[in-house]
């Protein structure tokens, strides 16, 4: 997979191929899962551990201090009908330069 920068047993993190702002990251389960409620406890745990790791990397490498952390859950939770319908977590850095996010 292109742009994957963290790969774990249950999840991976990648640069969003259609970012709403610079630094937009997706964290996805390694297995195809449609809904958040269908993730195992280990998948949920690793999802949030990975999210914490991504935030820490942004804070140390790019001095980002503000983030939107979203979970897209279900077919209609995506901002576009053509987006991946599987559950995933999004991390979007926010600062003075990128507070007006466009979809």
C-alpha positions as CSV (number, residue, x, y, z in Angstrom):
1,X,0.0,0.0,0.0
2,X,1.3,3.4,-0.9
3,X,2.0,6.0,1.7
4,X,1.9,3.6,4.7
5,X,4.2,4.7,7.4
6,X,3.1,2.6,10.3
7,X,2.2,-1.1,10.0
8,X,1.1,-3.1,12.9
9,X,-0.6,-6.5,13.4
10,X,-4.2,-5.1,13.4
11,X,-3.9,-1.6,11.9
12,X,-1.8,0.6,9.6
13,X,-1.4,4.3,9.2
14,X,-1.1,6.0,5.9
15,X,-1.1,9.5,4.4
16,X,-4.6,10.2,3.1
17,X,-4.6,10.1,-0.7
18,X,-7.2,12.8,-0.8
19,X,-6.2,15.0,2.2
20,X,-8.4,17.9,3.3
21,X,-5.2,19.5,4.7
22,X,-1.5,18.8,4.9
23,X,-0.8,16.0,7.3
24,X,-4.2,14.3,7.0
25,X,-3.7,10.6,8.1
26,X,-5.9,7.5,7.9
27,X,-5.6,4.7,10.4
28,X,-7.3,1.6,9.1
29,X,-7.8,-2.0,10.3
30,X,-5.8,-4.6,8.4
31,X,-8.9,-6.7,8.0
32,X,-11.9,-5.3,6.2
33,X,-14.4,-4.1,8.8
34,X,-17.5,-2.1,7.9
35,X,-18.6,-0.9,11.4
36,X,-16.7,0.3,14.5
37,X,-18.8,-2.0,16.7
38,X,-17.5,-5.0,14.7
39,X,-13.8,-4.3,15.6
40,X,-12.3,-6.7,18.1
41,X,-11.0,-5.3,21.4
42,X,-7.5,-5.7,20.2
43,X,-8.2,-3.8,17.0
44,X,-9.8,-1.0,18.9
45,X,-6.8,-0.9,21.3
46,X,-4.3,-0.9,18.5
47,X,-6.3,1.7,16.6
48,X,-6.0,4.2,19.4
49,X,-2.4,3.3,20.3
50,X,-1.5,4.0,16.7
51,X,-3.5,7.3,16.8
52,X,-1.5,8.4,19.8
53,X,1.7,7.5,18.1
54,X,0.8,9.6,15.0
55,X,-0.1,12.6,17.2
56,X,3.2,12.3,19.1
57,X,5.1,12.2,15.8
58,X,3.4,15.3,14.5
59,X,4.0,17.1,17.8
60,X,7.7,16.3,17.9
61,X,8.5,16.6,14.1
62,X,6.1,19.4,13.0
63,X,5.2,21.2,16.3
64,X,1.5,20.5,15.6
65,X,-0.5,20.9,18.8
66,X,-4.1,20.7,17.6
67,X,-5.9,17.8,15.9
68,X,-9.3,16.6,14.8
69,X,-9.6,12.9,15.4
70,X,-12.6,11.3,13.7
71,X,-13.9,7.8,13.2
72,X,-15.8,7.2,10.1
73,X,-18.3,4.4,10.8
74,X,-20.5,3.1,8.1
75,X,-21.3,3.7,4.4
76,X,-22.9,7.2,4.9
77,X,-20.3,8.5,7.3
78,X,-17.9,9.3,4.5
79,X,-17.8,12.8,3.0
80,X,-18.1,11.4,-0.5
81,X,-20.2,8.4,-1.7
82,X,-17.1,7.1,-3.6
83,X,-14.9,6.9,-0.5
84,X,-14.0,3.7,1.3
85,X,-17.0,2.6,3.4
86,X,-14.9,0.6,5.9
87,X,-14.4,1.9,9.4
88,X,-11.3,4.0,9.8
89,X,-9.9,6.8,12.0
90,X,-8.7,10.1,10.6
91,X,-6.2,12.5,12.1
92,X,-6.2,16.0,10.8
93,X,-3.7,18.5,12.1
94,X,-5.2,21.9,12.8
95,X,-3.4,25.2,13.3
96,X,-3.9,28.9,12.3
97,X,-3.2,28.1,8.7
98,X,-5.6,25.2,8.2
99,X,-8.7,25.9,10.4
100,X,-11.0,26.3,7.4
101,X,-11.2,22.7,6.1
102,X,-13.1,22.1,2.9
103,X,-14.6,18.8,1.9
